[in-house]
Amino acid sequence: MDLLMKKIKHISRKEKENYTLLAVCSNSKNVLNAAIRSAKRANAQILLAATLNEVDIDGGYTSWTHNDFVRITKEISSTFGFNGPIIIAIYHGGP
């Protein structure tokens, strides 16, 4: 994560243009679809941050465990042909 943020700062300075990391709170397959499609269209990396209520050991309100969340993210990425960096994180918890 630190390396990625340093790279974004470096590119921003070099190009004299501000860049950021797309972060999405992914609480459904529809949101994941839209986020990954947007990242692909923008040729950008993406950070998917799930709250502890959405994804947890018991399934959260999405019915996704941590393994489900990663698996579903990979499936959607493959469907759209997105192979850019995806950071899986906990909302308010870091990567």
PyMOL CGO cylinders between C-alpha atoms (Angstrom):
from pymol import cmd
from pymol.cgo import CYLINDER

trace = [
    CYLINDER, 0.00, 0.00, 0.00, 2.81, 2.40, 0.90, 0.3, 1, 1, 1, 1, 1, 1,
    CYLINDER, 2.81, 2.40, 0.90, 4.54, 1.70, -2.40, 0.3, 1, 1, 1, 1, 1, 1,
    CYLINDER, 4.54, 1.70, -2.40, 1.33, 2.33, -4.32, 0.3, 1, 1, 1, 1, 1, 1,
    CYLINDER, 1.33, 2.33, -4.32, 0.70, 5.63, -2.54, 0.3, 1, 1, 1, 1, 1, 1,
    CYLINDER, 0.70, 5.63, -2.54, 4.32, 6.75, -3.17, 0.3, 1, 1, 1, 1, 1, 1,
    CYLINDER, 4.32, 6.75, -3.17, 3.92, 5.90, -6.84, 0.3, 1, 1, 1, 1, 1, 1,
    CYLINDER, 3.92, 5.90, -6.84, 0.70, 7.94, -7.07, 0.3, 1, 1, 1, 1, 1, 1,
    CYLINDER, 0.70, 7.94, -7.07, 2.45, 10.93, -5.44, 0.3, 1, 1, 1, 1, 1, 1,
    CYLINDER, 2.45, 10.93, -5.44, 5.43, 10.56, -7.79, 0.3, 1, 1, 1, 1, 1, 1,
    CYLINDER, 5.43, 10.56, -7.79, 3.24, 10.48, -10.89, 0.3, 1, 1, 1, 1, 1, 1,
    CYLINDER, 3.24, 10.48, -10.89, 1.19, 13.44, -9.61, 0.3, 1, 1, 1, 1, 1, 1,
    CYLINDER, 1.19, 13.44, -9.61, 4.33, 15.53, -9.14, 0.3, 1, 1, 1, 1, 1, 1,
    CYLINDER, 4.33, 15.53, -9.14, 5.88, 14.44, -12.43, 0.3, 1, 1, 1, 1, 1, 1,
    CYLINDER, 5.88, 14.44, -12.43, 2.76, 15.18, -14.48, 0.3, 1, 1, 1, 1, 1, 1,
    CYLINDER, 2.76, 15.18, -14.48, 1.72, 18.21, -12.39, 0.3, 1, 1, 1, 1, 1, 1,
    CYLINDER, 1.72, 18.21, -12.39, -1.71, 16.62, -12.18, 0.3, 1, 1, 1, 1, 1, 1,
    CYLINDER, -1.71, 16.62, -12.18, -3.44, 15.32, -9.06, 0.3, 1, 1, 1, 1, 1, 1,
    CYLINDER, -3.44, 15.32, -9.06, -4.24, 11.62, -8.96, 0.3, 1, 1, 1, 1, 1, 1,
    CYLINDER, -4.24, 11.62, -8.96, -5.98, 9.57, -6.33, 0.3, 1, 1, 1, 1, 1, 1,
    CYLINDER, -5.98, 9.57, -6.33, -6.80, 6.00, -5.39, 0.3, 1, 1, 1, 1, 1, 1,
    CYLINDER, -6.80, 6.00, -5.39, -10.34, 4.92, -6.20, 0.3, 1, 1, 1, 1, 1, 1,
    CYLINDER, -10.34, 4.92, -6.20, -11.82, 3.47, -3.01, 0.3, 1, 1, 1, 1, 1, 1,
    CYLINDER, -11.82, 3.47, -3.01, -15.21, 1.80, -3.02, 0.3, 1, 1, 1, 1, 1, 1,
    CYLINDER, -15.21, 1.80, -3.02, -17.26, 0.40, -0.17, 0.3, 1, 1, 1, 1, 1, 1,
    CYLINDER, -17.26, 0.40, -0.17, -18.43, -2.72, -1.91, 0.3, 1, 1, 1, 1, 1, 1,
    CYLINDER, -18.43, -2.72, -1.91, -21.70, -3.76, -0.34, 0.3, 1, 1, 1, 1, 1, 1,
    CYLINDER, -21.70, -3.76, -0.34, -23.21, -5.71, -3.24, 0.3, 1, 1, 1, 1, 1, 1,
    CYLINDER, -23.21, -5.71, -3.24, -22.37, -7.43, -6.51, 0.3, 1, 1, 1, 1, 1, 1,
    CYLINDER, -22.37, -7.43, -6.51, -23.83, -4.46, -8.38, 0.3, 1, 1, 1, 1, 1, 1,
    CYLINDER, -23.83, -4.46, -8.38, -21.43, -2.09, -6.64, 0.3, 1, 1, 1, 1, 1, 1,
    CYLINDER, -21.43, -2.09, -6.64, -18.50, -4.45, -7.31, 0.3, 1, 1, 1, 1, 1, 1,
    CYLINDER, -18.50, -4.45, -7.31, -19.50, -4.68, -10.98, 0.3, 1, 1, 1, 1, 1, 1,
    CYLINDER, -19.50, -4.68, -10.98, -19.67, -0.90, -11.35, 0.3, 1, 1, 1, 1, 1, 1,
    CYLINDER, -19.67, -0.90, -11.35, -16.44, -0.31, -9.42, 0.3, 1, 1, 1, 1, 1, 1,
    CYLINDER, -16.44, -0.31, -9.42, -14.40, -2.84, -11.37, 0.3, 1, 1, 1, 1, 1, 1,
    CYLINDER, -14.40, -2.84, -11.37, -15.82, -1.69, -14.71, 0.3, 1, 1, 1, 1, 1, 1,
    CYLINDER, -15.82, -1.69, -14.71, -14.95, 1.90, -13.78, 0.3, 1, 1, 1, 1, 1, 1,
    CYLINDER, -14.95, 1.90, -13.78, -11.41, 0.94, -12.76, 0.3, 1, 1, 1, 1, 1, 1,
    CYLINDER, -11.41, 0.94, -12.76, -10.95, -0.88, -16.05, 0.3, 1, 1, 1, 1, 1, 1,
    CYLINDER, -10.95, -0.88, -16.05, -12.32, 2.03, -18.07, 0.3, 1, 1, 1, 1, 1, 1,
    CYLINDER, -12.32, 2.03, -18.07, -10.00, 4.45, -16.24, 0.3, 1, 1, 1, 1, 1, 1,
    CYLINDER, -10.00, 4.45, -16.24, -7.05, 2.05, -16.34, 0.3, 1, 1, 1, 1, 1, 1,
    CYLINDER, -7.05, 2.05, -16.34, -6.76, 2.55, -12.59, 0.3, 1, 1, 1, 1, 1, 1,
    CYLINDER, -6.76, 2.55, -12.59, -6.07, 0.56, -9.49, 0.3, 1, 1, 1, 1, 1, 1,
    CYLINDER, -6.07, 0.56, -9.49, -8.91, 0.17, -7.02, 0.3, 1, 1, 1, 1, 1, 1,
    CYLINDER, -8.91, 0.17, -7.02, -9.32, -0.29, -3.29, 0.3, 1, 1, 1, 1, 1, 1,
    CYLINDER, -9.32, -0.29, -3.29, -12.36, -2.27, -2.20, 0.3, 1, 1, 1, 1, 1, 1,
    CYLINDER, -12.36, -2.27, -2.20, -13.18, -1.58, 1.44, 0.3, 1, 1, 1, 1, 1, 1,
    CYLINDER, -13.18, -1.58, 1.44, -15.76, -3.74, 3.16, 0.3, 1, 1, 1, 1, 1, 1,
    CYLINDER, -15.76, -3.74, 3.16, -17.20, -2.86, 6.54, 0.3, 1, 1, 1, 1, 1, 1,
    CYLINDER, -17.20, -2.86, 6.54, -17.33, -5.44, 9.27, 0.3, 1, 1, 1, 1, 1, 1,
    CYLINDER, -17.33, -5.44, 9.27, -21.13, -5.48, 8.92, 0.3, 1, 1, 1, 1, 1, 1,
    CYLINDER, -21.13, -5.48, 8.92, -20.93, -6.30, 5.21, 0.3, 1, 1, 1, 1, 1, 1,
    CYLINDER, -20.93, -6.30, 5.21, -18.27, -9.01, 5.22, 0.3, 1, 1, 1, 1, 1, 1,
    CYLINDER, -18.27, -9.01, 5.22, -17.35, -11.08, 8.23, 0.3, 1, 1, 1, 1, 1, 1,
    CYLINDER, -17.35, -11.08, 8.23, -16.74, -14.61, 9.45, 0.3, 1, 1, 1, 1, 1, 1,
    CYLINDER, -16.74, -14.61, 9.45, -20.50, -15.19, 9.72, 0.3, 1, 1, 1, 1, 1, 1,
    CYLINDER, -20.50, -15.19, 9.72, -21.32, -13.65, 6.34, 0.3, 1, 1, 1, 1, 1, 1,
    CYLINDER, -21.32, -13.65, 6.34, -22.41, -10.15, 7.34, 0.3, 1, 1, 1, 1, 1, 1,
    CYLINDER, -22.41, -10.15, 7.34, -25.49, -8.68, 5.69, 0.3, 1, 1, 1, 1, 1, 1,
    CYLINDER, -25.49, -8.68, 5.69, -24.11, -9.49, 2.23, 0.3, 1, 1, 1, 1, 1, 1,
    CYLINDER, -24.11, -9.49, 2.23, -23.82, -13.17, 3.21, 0.3, 1, 1, 1, 1, 1, 1,
    CYLINDER, -23.82, -13.17, 3.21, -20.14, -12.94, 2.21, 0.3, 1, 1, 1, 1, 1, 1,
    CYLINDER, -20.14, -12.94, 2.21, -17.29, -14.25, 4.28, 0.3, 1, 1, 1, 1, 1, 1,
    CYLINDER, -17.29, -14.25, 4.28, -13.82, -12.86, 3.63, 0.3, 1, 1, 1, 1, 1, 1,
    CYLINDER, -13.82, -12.86, 3.63, -13.09, -15.74, 1.25, 0.3, 1, 1, 1, 1, 1, 1,
    CYLINDER, -13.09, -15.74, 1.25, -16.38, -15.14, -0.58, 0.3, 1, 1, 1, 1, 1, 1,
    CYLINDER, -16.38, -15.14, -0.58, -15.56, -11.46, -0.99, 0.3, 1, 1, 1, 1, 1, 1,
    CYLINDER, -15.56, -11.46, -0.99, -12.17, -12.20, -2.55, 0.3, 1, 1, 1, 1, 1, 1,
    CYLINDER, -12.17, -12.20, -2.55, -13.57, -14.98, -4.75, 0.3, 1, 1, 1, 1, 1, 1,
    CYLINDER, -13.57, -14.98, -4.75, -16.45, -12.84, -6.02, 0.3, 1, 1, 1, 1, 1, 1,
    CYLINDER, -16.45, -12.84, -6.02, -14.07, -9.93, -6.68, 0.3, 1, 1, 1, 1, 1, 1,
    CYLINDER, -14.07, -9.93, -6.68, -11.82, -12.22, -8.73, 0.3, 1, 1, 1, 1, 1, 1,
    CYLINDER, -11.82, -12.22, -8.73, -14.79, -13.60, -10.67, 0.3, 1, 1, 1, 1, 1, 1,
    CYLINDER, -14.79, -13.60, -10.67, -16.08, -10.14, -11.54, 0.3, 1, 1, 1, 1, 1, 1,
    CYLINDER, -16.08, -10.14, -11.54, -12.59, -8.93, -12.48, 0.3, 1, 1, 1, 1, 1, 1,
    CYLINDER, -12.59, -8.93, -12.48, -12.21, -11.90, -14.79, 0.3, 1, 1, 1, 1, 1, 1,
    CYLINDER, -12.21, -11.90, -14.79, -15.64, -11.31, -16.33, 0.3, 1, 1, 1, 1, 1, 1,
    CYLINDER, -15.64, -11.31, -16.33, -14.70, -7.75, -17.28, 0.3, 1, 1, 1, 1, 1, 1,
    CYLINDER, -14.70, -7.75, -17.28, -11.10, -8.59, -18.17, 0.3, 1, 1, 1, 1, 1, 1,
    CYLINDER, -11.10, -8.59, -18.17, -9.71, -6.29, -15.47, 0.3, 1, 1, 1, 1, 1, 1,
    CYLINDER, -9.71, -6.29, -15.47, -6.25, -7.31, -14.36, 0.3, 1, 1, 1, 1, 1, 1,
    CYLINDER, -6.25, -7.31, -14.36, -5.14, -4.09, -12.69, 0.3, 1, 1, 1, 1, 1, 1,
    CYLINDER, -5.14, -4.09, -12.69, -4.27, -3.86, -9.01, 0.3, 1, 1, 1, 1, 1, 1,
    CYLINDER, -4.27, -3.86, -9.01, -7.11, -4.52, -6.58, 0.3, 1, 1, 1, 1, 1, 1,
    CYLINDER, -7.11, -4.52, -6.58, -6.54, -3.85, -2.90, 0.3, 1, 1, 1, 1, 1, 1,
    CYLINDER, -6.54, -3.85, -2.90, -8.92, -5.63, -0.54, 0.3, 1, 1, 1, 1, 1, 1,
    CYLINDER, -8.92, -5.63, -0.54, -9.31, -3.70, 2.71, 0.3, 1, 1, 1, 1, 1, 1,
    CYLINDER, -9.31, -3.70, 2.71, -11.44, -3.30, 5.79, 0.3, 1, 1, 1, 1, 1, 1,
    CYLINDER, -11.44, -3.30, 5.79, -13.29, 0.02, 5.97, 0.3, 1, 1, 1, 1, 1, 1,
    CYLINDER, -13.29, 0.02, 5.97, -11.66, 2.03, 8.76, 0.3, 1, 1, 1, 1, 1, 1,
    CYLINDER, -11.66, 2.03, 8.76, -9.19, -0.82, 9.23, 0.3, 1, 1, 1, 1, 1, 1,
    CYLINDER, -9.19, -0.82, 9.23, -6.58, -0.52, 6.46, 0.3, 1, 1, 1, 1, 1, 1,
    CYLINDER, -6.58, -0.52, 6.46, -5.47, -3.12, 3.91, 0.3, 1, 1, 1, 1, 1, 1,
]
cmd.load_cgo(trace, "trace")
